[in-house]
């Protein structure tokens, strides 16, 4: 049997991260008249721009999104969605810290 030792830092530190994100994804719609249900799968390329503690300035996350879109007219729609992002690369060389987020959102879509 191998003893397991957990080291916990004294106190906590807040690290603010700012990214420029470039998403690349595929979306599939299931049309139901004016209402559409959709699924979105892809990658998010993230470039960290503000923090000097982060060693890997470029990170990749996987993205899974599901949502509902309601078309008010041919040029305007409203969306409600939930999105899960899971980091695929480590942000720090010394640890296996990866970003993981779950988000809810809504917005409007202006079609050209």
PAKOL-329413 format. One record per residue (C-alpha): residue number from 1; z, x, y; residue in one letter. Coordinates in steps of 0.1 Angstrom, whole numbers. Layout:
<pts>
(pt NUM,(Z,X,Y),'A') ...
</pts>
This chain:
<pts>
(pt 1,(0,0,0),'X') (pt 2,(-10,13,34),'X') (pt 3,(13,5,64),'X') (pt 4,(-5,-12,93),'X') (pt 5,(6,-3,128),'X') (pt 6,(-4,-24,159),'X') (pt 7,(-3,-7,192),'X') (pt 8,(1,-31,222),'X') (pt 9,(-3,-18,257),'X') (pt 10,(26,-22,281),'X') (pt 11,(15,-49,306),'X') (pt 12,(-20,-62,311),'X') (pt 13,(-49,-52,332),'X') (pt 14,(-76,-75,347),'X') (pt 15,(-111,-62,344),'X') (pt 16,(-138,-80,365),'X') (pt 17,(-173,-78,351),'X') (pt 18,(-205,-87,369),'X') (pt 19,(-238,-89,351),'X') (pt 20,(-274,-94,358),'X') (pt 21,(-286,-115,328),'X') (pt 22,(-321,-119,315),'X') (pt 23,(-323,-146,288),'X') (pt 24,(-351,-148,263),'X') (pt 25,(-350,-179,241),'X') (pt 26,(-369,-206,223),'X') (pt 27,(-361,-243,229),'X') (pt 28,(-371,-272,207),'X') (pt 29,(-369,-308,220),'X') (pt 30,(-364,-340,199),'X') (pt 31,(-378,-367,222),'X') (pt 32,(-363,-402,223),'X') (pt 33,(-381,-419,251),'X') (pt 34,(-366,-408,285),'X') (pt 35,(-338,-390,266),'X') (pt 36,(-344,-357,248),'X') (pt 37,(-320,-338,226),'X') (pt 38,(-327,-301,225),'X') (pt 39,(-316,-269,207),'X') (pt 40,(-320,-234,223),'X') (pt 41,(-317,-201,204),'X') (pt 42,(-322,-166,219),'X') (pt 43,(-309,-134,232),'X') (pt 44,(-293,-125,266),'X') (pt 45,(-299,-90,280),'X') (pt 46,(-270,-81,302),'X') (pt 47,(-268,-53,327),'X') (pt 48,(-233,-46,341),'X') (pt 49,(-235,-38,378),'X') (pt 50,(-200,-34,392),'X') (pt 51,(-174,-19,369),'X') (pt 52,(-171,19,362),'X') (pt 53,(-148,15,332),'X') (pt 54,(-177,0,311),'X') (pt 55,(-195,28,294),'X') (pt 56,(-224,8,280),'X') (pt 57,(-241,-7,310),'X') (pt 58,(-266,-26,288),'X') (pt 59,(-255,-52,263),'X') (pt 60,(-271,-78,242),'X') (pt 61,(-256,-112,233),'X') (pt 62,(-269,-139,210),'X') (pt 63,(-272,-174,224),'X') (pt 64,(-270,-209,209),'X') (pt 65,(-273,-239,231),'X') (pt 66,(-274,-277,224),'X') (pt 67,(-280,-303,250),'X') (pt 68,(-292,-337,262),'X') (pt 69,(-319,-341,289),'X') (pt 70,(-325,-374,306),'X') (pt 71,(-358,-378,326),'X') (pt 72,(-354,-399,358),'X') (pt 73,(-392,-395,364),'X') (pt 74,(-419,-371,354),'X') (pt 75,(-407,-345,380),'X') (pt 76,(-369,-348,378),'X') (pt 77,(-344,-346,349),'X') (pt 78,(-307,-342,343),'X') (pt 79,(-292,-320,316),'X') (pt 80,(-258,-318,299),'X') (pt 81,(-253,-289,275),'X') (pt 82,(-229,-267,256),'X') (pt 83,(-236,-230,250),'X') (pt 84,(-221,-204,227),'X') (pt 85,(-227,-167,234),'X') (pt 86,(-217,-139,210),'X') (pt 87,(-219,-102,219),'X') (pt 88,(-240,-81,196),'X') (pt 89,(-233,-47,211),'X') (pt 90,(-200,-31,221),'X') (pt 91,(-192,-28,258),'X') (pt 92,(-169,2,255),'X') (pt 93,(-175,33,234),'X') (pt 94,(-139,35,223),'X') (pt 95,(-134,-1,210),'X') (pt 96,(-153,-29,194),'X') (pt 97,(-149,-52,225),'X') (pt 98,(-177,-78,227),'X') (pt 99,(-182,-108,250),'X') (pt 100,(-178,-142,234),'X') (pt 101,(-180,-174,255),'X') (pt 102,(-182,-211,250),'X') (pt 103,(-193,-231,280),'X') (pt 104,(-201,-266,290),'X') (pt 105,(-226,-273,318),'X') (pt 106,(-247,-299,336),'X') (pt 107,(-275,-297,361),'X') (pt 108,(-308,-310,373),'X') (pt 109,(-343,-298,364),'X') (pt 110,(-372,-299,389),'X') (pt 111,(-405,-299,371),'X') (pt 112,(-436,-284,387),'X') 
</pts>
